[in-house]
Amino acid sequence: MFEVFKDTILGLVNDSGFMGMTWQSLVMIAIGCVLIYLAIVKQFEPLLLLSIAFGVIITNLPNAGLFHMEFFVNKDINYGQVLHDGGLLDILYLGVKLGIYPPLIFLGIGCMTDFGPLIANPKSFLLGAAAQAGIFVTFLGALLVGQLGLELGIEQLMFTLKDAGAIAIIGGADGPTAIYVAKELAPDKLGSIAIAAYSYMALVPVIQPPIMKLLTTKKERSIVMKQLRPVSRTEKIIFPIMVTLVVSLIVPSAAPLMAMLMLGNLMRESGVVERLVKTAQNELMNIITIFLGVTVGATAKAEYFLSLGTAAIILLGLFAFGIGTAAGVLLGKVMCFVTKGKVNPLIGSAGVSAVPMAARVSQKVGQKENPSNFLLMHAMGPNVAGVIGSAVAAGVLLSVLA
């Protein structure tokens, strides 16, 4: 009897997570706790960062069997194995791998977005497009890092073309788009890319103002722009239909994201499906956010996350964000010159698709220089154009590299 009891106790001890705990697991759990602190105390993108942080913690619990990254790192997935042998997060992660969650997030975003400022000032499209320069410049930067890693024999830095494309999309400052591209091009780096993308989105008020002030003069920052013209309901209804057709025909790979974004906006502007709009804005958006956050966090397994590659991704992501902001402001300066001072260059920084935070930063910086300056609605044009631009950029990358 004593031997049976002893064997039972030893079995429980050996099967416990304490016996499998490594320093790598402890580091990842600590990182998860830091992210929880940032989400709760600093309120950095808490709606998603809190779930991501908890996903980081539970995926690194030894012997829990909640998530198996090895099931998903290859392009060909054995779905039978995932369903038979997978844990809870493996099942939920299929929504990411099959490209379901990000488009549904875009549906909710579409329901909450007013494209009126963009329709009223179509030139905003140019600013939104300019801000995507961060994506393509960083793509080249990631390739250079990969070449350097090859020459130095550092495997963790040997970024491939697909890796470079997945890393570069961080520059769009659009979390769902970054996830959508990374899950296809570099699934083993999804955790690093997602955490970098959402961290920098949360740090928009910290990262952007110094770049904006460096590239503009006090006189430019003080420019007061004329009030935007009213936009008719007919224009707002036609806009999502036309954008879906044009973008999807030019870049078919962008169709899932663009179609859901514009469907949500069409539902909003139609005025006849208020119940559906409320569901997409609230219940659906909240459910998908939870699933997306916890499963993306689960991809940050210690053996994949703790590497020089992750450090390089975080630095490249910051570079991408900075370049995107700078490109938008510089084009804003060009437009200011061409229009003889009618465009405030600060609105160009809102071309990154961190909606509506980037537009609020433009407003805040402009109002510091001139308290009577109200740039928010003008900045919302480039801001929502950036959402469209990042989706198009994602489609281009997927078309070329996938």
N, C-alpha and C positions, 0 to 999 in steps of 0.2 A: 504493500500500500504506500509506504514511504517512498519507494523508488518511482512509482507512478506519479506521486505528487511532485517529486523532485524533477522528473522529466518534463512535467507540465510547466513548472515554473521556469526551468531552463529554456523550454521552447518559447514561452512568452517573452523572456528576456532577449533571446536571440532574434526573435521576429520583431522586436520593438525598433522604433526609429532611432533610439539612442545608440544602438549598436552600429547603425549604418551612418551615423552623423560624421561628416567630414568638415574640414575647415572651409572648403568651398561652399558647402551647404549653409554653414553659419554666416559666411559673407553675404550670400544671396538673401538670406532671411533678414540680415541687417539692412541690406539695400531696400528690401521691401518695406521695412519699418520706417526708413528715412522717407520713402515715397509716401507712405501713409501720413507721416508728419507734415510733409509739404502739401498734401491734399487737404488735411483737416485744419492745420494751424495757418499755413500760408495761403490756403485756398487756390492752389495751382491746378486748374482744370479738375476740380474734385469729382465731377460726375463720372469721369472715366478713369482718372488717375488712381482713385481709391480702389476700384475694382482691379485695375492692372497691378497695383501694389500687393493686394491680397493674393492675386494669382501668382505673383513672383514667390511669395512665401510658401503657399501650399504645394506648388510644383516641385519645390526643393526639399520637401519633407521626405526623408528616406523611407522606403518600403511602403509609402502610401499608395502608389500605383495609380494616381489620379491622371497623369499625363505621360505619354511616351513619345518624345520628340522623334525618335527613330522611325516611327510609323509614317512621318510626314516629310522628311527631308528629301526624299526622292520624288521625282515628278509622277511616277506611276505608284499610286497608293493601293494597297490591298484593303479595300473597304470591308471585306469579310473579316479580316484579322482585326481591324479597328472595332467593328461591332461586337466581335466575339471576345477579344482579349483586352479591349480598351477600357480605360477608366471613365469617370464622369466627364472630365475635361476633354478627353479624346473625342467623345461623342459630340460635345458642344462645339469643339474646334472645327468640326466638319462644316459648320456654318461659315467659318472664315475661309477654309480651304476650298470650298465650293463657290466662294464669291457671293454669299448670300447676305451677310451682315452689312458690309460697307454700302451696297446700293440701298438697303433699307434705311440706313442712317441718312443717306442722301435724300430719301423720300421725306423724312421728317424735316431735314434742313430746308428742303424746297417749300414745305408747308409753312415754315417760319420766316422765309426770306421775302423781302419786298424788292423786286427788281426795278421799281419805279425810278430811282436815281440813275440807274444805268441806262434805262430807256430814254430818260430826259436828257442825258448827256452821253451819247454813244462814244465820244472820244475816250471815255473811261475804259473802254475795251483795250485801248492801246496801253494804258497804265497797268491794267491787269495782266496783259501779255508781257510787258517789260519785266514785271516782277518775277516771271517764270524763268528769267535768265539765270537765277540762282540754281535751278534744277540742272540746266545744261552745262553751266560752268563747273558745277560740282561733279557732274558725270565725268568730265575730263580730269578733274582733280582726283577722283577715286581711281581712275585708270592709271594715273601717275603713281599713286600710292601702291597700286597692284604691281606696277612695273618695278618700283623700288623694292617691294617685298620679294619679288622674283630674283632681283639681282643680289639682295642680301641673304636670300635663302630663308626668309621668315614666312612660313606657310600661312600664318594667321593674317598676314597683310597681302596675300596674293589674291586680290580682288579680281574676279572675272568681269566680263562685259555685263553679265546679268547682275552681279553683285553691285557694280557701279551704278546701274540703272535704278536698282532698289534703294541704294543709299541716297542718290541724287534727289529722289522724289521728296525727301525731307524738306527740301527748299521750298516746296509748295505750301508749307505750313498748314497742311490739311491731313489730319490724322487718319480718317477713313480711307483716303486716297493712298496714303503711304502704306497702310495695311494691305489694301487691295493689290498694289503693285508688288510689295515684298513677298506676299504669300505665293505669288506666281514665280517671281524671279529669284528670290533668295530666302526660302522658308526657314533655313537654319539661322538667319540673321533677323528674323521678324521681331523678336523680342527687343533686341538692341535698337532697331530702326523705330519701332513704335514708341519706346520709352524716350528716345531722343526727340522724335517728332512732337510728342505731347508735352515734353518738358520745355522745348523752345516755344511752342504755342503759348504755354502759360507764362513764359518770360518775355512776351512781346513788349510789355510796358518797360522792361529793363533794357532789352537789346536794341530796340528801334530808336528811341530818342537821341542817343549820342550820335548815331549814324546820320539821322535827319538834321541835327544841328551842325554837324561837321560839313555837310554838303550844301547847306543853304545859308543865305545871309539873313540878318534880322529883318531887312526890308521885305525879302521874299516870304518869310514866315508870317509877316504881318498883313499880307494881301487878303483883302475881303472879297470873296467871290459873290457874284450875283445869284439871287434866288433861282432855283431850278423851276422850269415850267411845269405846270400840272400835266399828269399823264392820264390818259383816258382809260376806262375799263377795257375797251376794245383792244387797245395797244397791249395791255397787260395780259390779255387772254391769248392774243396772237403770238406774243413773244416766246413763251415756252414751247409752243408747237414748232415755230420756225427754227429756234435754236436746236431743238432735238433733231429735226430733219437735216439741217445743214451740218451740224457737228457729227452726227452718226453716219452720214453719207461720206464725209471727208475722212473721219477717223473711226471706223466701225468698232475698234477695240474700246473706245470710250463710251459706247452706247449704253452699257448697263448702268454706269454712274450717271451719265447725262440724262438718260430717259427717266430714271427714278427722281432725280433732282427736279426736272421740269414737270413730271407728273404731279409731284407734291405742290409745285408752284401753281400749276393749272388748277388743281383742286382748290387751292387757297383763293385764287383770283376769280374762279367761276362763281362763287357765292352760293352754290346750290348743294354742296356736300359738306356742310359745316360739321356734321357728326364725324365724317371720315377724317376731316382735317384735324379735329380735336384728338381723335384716336392716334393719328400719325404723329402729332406733335407731342403727345403725352404717353399713353400706355405703350404703344408700339415702340416709340423712341426709347423709352425707359427700359423696356425688356431687352431690346437689342443692345443697348449700351452696357447693361450688366453682362450679358453673354459675351459681347465683344471684348470688354475690358478684362474679365477674368481669364478668358482663353488666350488672349494676346499676352497677358502677364505670364501665363503658364509656359509660353515658349522660351522664357528667360531661364532655361535650365543652366546650372552652374557650368557644365562642361561646354556649353555653347556661348554663354554670356561673358564669362571671366576670361578675357583674352585681349591681346593687343588690337585685334580686329575691332572689338567693341569700342575701345578708346579712340581708334581712328574714325569709326562711324560717328561718334559723338562730336569730335572735332570737325569732321567734314560737314555734319549737320549744322553746326554753328556757322561755318563758312558759307554754306548754302543759304542760310537764312539772312546773313549779312549782305551777301551779293544780291539776293532778291530785293531786299529793302533798298539798297543803294541804286539798283537799276531803275526801280520805280521812281525814286526821288529825282534821279538824273533826267529821266524822260519828262518828269514834271517840270524841271527847270527848262528843258527845251520848249515844252508847250507854253511855259510862262513867257519865254522870249518871243516865240512866234505870235502869241496873242497879245503881246505888248502889256504884260502884267495882269492879265485877266484870270490866270490859273495859279493857284497857290501850290508850289511844288510839294508841299507836305502831304497832299492827298495821294501822291504817287507811292508813298510807303505802305498805303493800305491795299496795294495791289496783291500782296500776299493774302492767302485766303483764310486767315484766322478771323472769322466773322463772329461778332462785330468788333472784337477787341482792337484789331489794327486800325479800324476807322475811329474808334474812341481815342487811340493814341494820337492820331493826326489832329483831332479836335483839341486834345489837351495841350499838345505842344504849340499849336497855333494860337490858342487862347492865352497862353502864358505871355506871348509877345504882344498880343492885341486882345484885351478883354472883350471887345465887341465883335470878335471874329467867331463865326459859327461854321465850322467845316464839316460837321458830322455827316450831313446828308450828301454833301459833295464827295466825301471820302467813301461813303457806302457804295457809290458807283464802281470805283476801282476794286473795292473789297469783294463785292459779289462777282465782278468780272474775274477776279482771281480764283474764285471757286470754279468757274467755268474753265479758266485757263489751266488750272492744275489737273482737272479731269481730262482735258485735251492732251496735256503733256503726258499724263499717265497712259492714255491710249496710244500715243506715239511710241513711248518706250516699250509698251507691250507688243505693239505691232512689229517693231524692229528686233526686239531681243527675245521675246517669248518663243 
